[in-house]
Amino acid sequence: MNAGDGLFFYKKDNETYRILGLVGSFGFTTAGAMAGGYFLGSYIDKKLNTAPWFMLSFIMLGIAGSFIEFFKLIKKLSRENDR
């Protein structure tokens, strides 16, 4: 076992933790997008007296946006893994 072998595992562990952190942030992204959609939609619904249509629409847009960002992240990680 060489001194360089330990460094290889250290770099691999750091990469694994980075990927887990990025993928794990999906829940926070989704929750933030849903909360933002809820508050913005509720505000517009109160102003226009259209409850609950804007709130539901913005929550759905937030969910869709977070999934789009998640798939972009997966695509990026896949490209990095292929190198």
PEPEQUI-V52122 format. One line per field, one symbol per residue. ss: DSSP state (a for helix, b for strand, c for the rest). psi: psi as a letter, one per 30 degrees, with the letter a starting at -180 (. if undefined). burial: + if it has 16 or more other ideal C-beta (glycine too) atoms within 10 Angstrom, else -. A space follows every 10 residues. Layout:
ss->???
psi->???
burial->???
This chain:
ss->ccaaaaaaaa aaaaaaaaaa aaaacaaaaa aaaaaaaaaa aaaaaaaacc ccaaaaaaaa aaaaaaaaaa aaaaaaaaaa aac
psi->klffeeeeee eeeeeeeeee eeeffeeeee eeeeeeeeee eeeeeeefhg kgeeeeeeee eeeeeeeeee eeeeeeeeee ef.
burial->---------- ---------- --------++ --++--++-+ ++-++----- ---++-+++- ++---+---+ --+------- ---
